[in-house]
Amino acid sequence: MTDDVAAARAAAEERSVSSHAPVDPDATAAYGDHPDQVIDFYAPREGSGPGGPAPVVVVLHGGVWRAPYDRRHISPFAEFVARHGFAVASVEYRRGGDGDGVAGRWPDTLDDVAAALDALPAFVRELLPQADPRRTVLTGHSAGGQLALWSAARHVLPADSPWRTPAPAALRGVVALAPIADFAVADKLDVCGGGVRQFLGGDEHFSERQPYADPALLLPTGIATTLVQGRSDLDVPQAVAEAYADAAAKAGEVVGLTLLEEVGHFPLIDPAADACAVVVEEIEQLAW
């Protein structure tokens, strides 16, 4: 496939995922005082799923940790997951400032994701009484995939990390979608216009902060993990996911890697795409 054809297909995939109107949640709860410190909740749709208490799927949106991209763009995906019998919690968090194009806010982005995950069980009990928080799966797309993998690895963060937990999170697993999962490889490939280096605060902080945020350095987690990756992804290339899977294997952990032919970056969260159904199947395998 020529570069022009690949670029045209990627543009068509982005138009498709952007064509869906945002879906309002059934409830929203604040886990902090900042406007971005909220979680949207989608109850499992009536008549969906196998019955009984619904597993919880936590969704962490992507967008290179940058301000213009918020949880609204992934709300059609969240509702799609709810239609398959899951209770869904879609997490918002502070991102890079408006207008400057910077990726992430250190340490605010990670502060928020940690706080949201810590607050989640109580919110689920209050707002989603039909859900079973003991069956929780994390999923995230792109930068959100990094955040999902990171959230599942907080118990193996460096000892001086403010986000470290004393024990693994009570999770059924993680399904990371085209995740920015290996910072060294992503930085070498200049993924998302230097997003990784920006997220860590630039050249002067890259090396010192990488051990606190790079999923490939936070292994093994002991938590079942699957990566779903389009082979034709131009935004976060396949090599990034493969590098994480290789790092996991070297750490003695088996990580699933589902590679989808002729699929780019956005079909994984596009309810109109076959790839999105594959994602739900991967979640089902861990959740039930």
Secondary structure, 3 states (H helix, E strand, C coil): CCHHHHHHHHHHHHHHHHCCCCCCCCEEEECCCCCCCEEEEECCCCCCCCCCCEEEEEEECCCCCECCCCHHHHHHHHHHHHCCCCEEEEECCCCECCCCCCCCCCCHHHHHHHHHHHHHHHHHHHHCCCEEEEEEEEEEECHHHHHHHHHCCHHHCCCCCCCCCCCCCCCCEEEEECCCCCHHHHHHCCCCCCHHHHHCCCCCCHHHHHHHCCHHHCCCCCCCEEEEEECCCCCCCHHHHHHHHHHHHHCCCCCEEEEECCCCCCHHHCCCCHHHHHHHHHHHHHHC
